Amino acid sequence: MKIKIIPLNQNILQTALKEIDSEKSLLLFPTRKSKREAQKMYQSRWDFSEHQFWTMDEWKESLFISDKPILKEEKRTLALYQSLSAEAKDFFTIRSYHQSIDFAHNFFGFWEEMQEELVSDISITDVLSAKQTSGNWQLNTFDHLCQIKDNYRKYLNKMDFTDAIFIRNGASYCESDYTKIIVVNQFYFTNFEKKLLSKNEDRVLILSQIPIECFDEENLTILSDFNADHIKPFITNKVQVHTSSDQTQMIAQMATELTKTENATIIDFQFEKQPYSHLLSKEHFSKANSLNFSNTRLFHFFQVIAEMLNSIIWDGKPFLISMQSVLTLVSNDDLLGYFVKSISERESIRSYIFQMIDNDFKYLDLEFVQQRKSEFLPLFEQIFKVLQNFRKLSSITELIEFIEKNIDLEYLLSDLNITTNIAEVFYESLADFVSIEEIGLIEHWGTTFQQKIPENLLKLFLDYLKPKKLKFELTASKIRFEITTLQDTRNLQFDNLFILNAVEGVLPDRKHTQFLLSENQRKELGLKTYEDITLRDKFYFYRLLCNCQNTAIFTRSNLEENVEISSFLEELKLTELIEEHEPEDFSNLQKQLFNKLLESKKIEIPNTQNLAKDFFSFQFEKNEFPENKLSLSFYKWEKLKNNAFEYYLEFVSGIKENDSEIGNDFSSKLIGTISHEIITLVWKQLIDVYQSNKFKHNFINNTKLYVERSIQHYLKHNQNFRYISPHNFSNNYFQKIFLPILTDGIENFFYRLHNDLNLSDQTIEVFPETEQSMEKKFTEINNLGIYLKGRPDLRIHSNDQKYIFDFKTGNSDYTKLKRFNQQLQFYENISYLIDIPTIIDKLNSYLFFVEQKDLKHLSKRTELKSEITEEIDLLMKDGFGLA
């Protein structure tokens, strides 16, 4: 085996091509990108010899030929799950196929690594036995992994398949007939790769750019003392380093530097996940020429259908689907467009769904829609029909047939059909997916999915599509800047290079927890450790700097966000290889960005120094209040006095922030609504008993019975309860914990009527809460009528005394009492004081906190009229301003 050390700044690909001096050479590369680049360079020779360009992995695959089909991806995961014993599932807490996916990833990754590094089971056992852990969990886990592997092998043999983790033991080895094997700058060699190269050592030439003083030729590894000093002779121009405090400033600094060059390559480690990736123009930046299938309209459609199927509650016919899944559908205009073509109708549907969510509805069915919004029934009939048809499917074949015949694929593919190969990828995926059944891997899906077979088949289909990539049909463009990753730059050279996000935790990557083995145990077994990976990234990074004419690195430092400059850069500073630049002043950066985004709409963000005092307020316009009337509920009044700007947006302009997530339990608002309804039911029972709302009653007698009956009646006959119920663990909490507390609290209220207010056996007239709110004119300000609106929870008349009660859930504290006391004043004015101001001495208003069984009397009233007048006067003068 011959080894040639190539200088770090020499073009390694050109050097490799010059070494082709035999009839049939094999060139091995660490990445596909460097392989393709070498192929392009070689094509210019017009040489039709039998030379081959492969990656190391492609070569290894070609050497072993199996007489059985090799399972990959989902097929191997399904087969592994089928082979798992009950004991194995219990040990690894696997309750379903989908829970086994993460385990399968770890399982195959572990055995593939052991196979690649030629580590025996005995060696692993010895290392694990040397360290006693709690309950010897590592040894127990490894024993289970060995047993699972054995069962998996037996299962595959029975089904006449095999897997990559077994193929090197039972497959035929094919000798390479190449006269020369050139390995191009492979940084790390597994033990298996070293073995293969040793078998062919008389034909092998290894080209490496690892400095000779850092290269262990015997083990084909780099020594750990490799550092920035070793690259100093090969750096011709100093590396320019720009430090910023945040990502936006970093991108601005890069954009400033890009104006100085015609073209460049940009390295970003997680570009697609960065928020600024959307700010860079496609005309000038070659973002990834591939798109994840999971970001397509078609994928999102099936994802929403799966969400709806999984949300189904069977408590009657038709079934219920979650409002959350409906919200997911209507929030995506592309998906809603599948069912509804009219833009205005789509907007109406969205508004209606948000209105239902505001009213605490969590589920719906066709009956729900028919009773409340019949004009939307055709849409939901379509949705329910699709769901019902999916529910009938019991195999992949049926699923694919249904999709092809009943789903409008033309619409779902249309957004990307011209610009990508989405149709080709999708239909190839369908054919491959259905082969799971065609090859006989699964006889009956009931053995894999114990329940919800259609839902699980669709989820399996989505898992199958998720990793697929689409290729953009590239056209000639003015692209000047190519964006790539550090791994894809191996063996390549660049004129102008820009490196983003050179921060600790990214370069080098942060340490990740490994499956089963600790770092020390991995080291004992000769496996790659975190230090090895860090050394690898350092070599790739430093080699790259040696192969660029001009390099600019953009890093960040922010103590508050715990962001530090990369330790690789700190090391470079010690060798004086870098030139640091002071951060530029980007104080108006956000404003400049937004101005640019708004440019096409001819909107400009003004300079704050030139803003009028009333810029952040809406002018008071009387014509925005029909019939010169301003109606205030207590909620609106609170909003108006606390944040007039927000009040204007919500109640004058009709702009309201909508929640994208629906709570999965009983909200405090919903609990309050239920409490009010049950208390009202108790009073209605008493009114039915006495056949009048005027009666005498002893509130000690049968109170418990009346309350329990009201709760039972509510649960049994309330038409909304099945739609507002979360249908999960919260139901148990509501039934077993909250209802007894509610029962006790309501009973206590009636006992308070007896003990504290002496209303038992007195003639009383009762006015429970009504569905309609009362509205009365309170005052007039500059010809604008101010109306108060609301509905008290309960009013009682006894002799000449008037009682008002407002029921609250939750705890009582000073802040709440101060707030809700004013709400009581609203009810006093609406019910009595506007019409008969002199009755104030006979008014008794109370807050009752049901759970705390706490009755609070309104003892001190505020000057409500003067407060409202003062606020409206200010609005008319200054407008609706910010809080």
Beta strands, then each sheet from edge to edge (+ up, - down):
strand 1: 2-5
strand 2: 25-29
strand 3: 52-55
strand 4: 64-65
strand 5: 172-173
strand 6: 180-184
strand 7: 204-208
strand 8: 215-216
strand 9: 221-222
strand 10: 239-244
strand 11: 264-267
strand 12: 285-286
strand 13: 290-292
strand 14: 321-322
strand 15: 363-364
strand 16: 469-471
strand 17: 481-484
strand 18: 494-499
strand 19: 548-556
strand 20: 578-581
strand 21: 617-618
strand 22: 629-632
strand 23: 694-695
strand 24: 764-768
strand 25: 774-781
strand 26: 784-790
strand 27: 794-798
strand 28: 801-808
strand 29: 843-849
strand 30: 854-857
strand 31: 880-881
sheet 1: 1+ 7+ 6+ 2+ 3+
sheet 2: 4+ 5-
sheet 3: 8+ 9-
sheet 4: 12+ 17+ 11+ 18+ 19+ 10+ 20+
sheet 5: 13+ 16-
sheet 6: 14+ 15-
sheet 7: 21+ 31-
sheet 8: 22+ 26+ 25-
sheet 9: 23+ 24- 27+ 28- 29- 30+
end
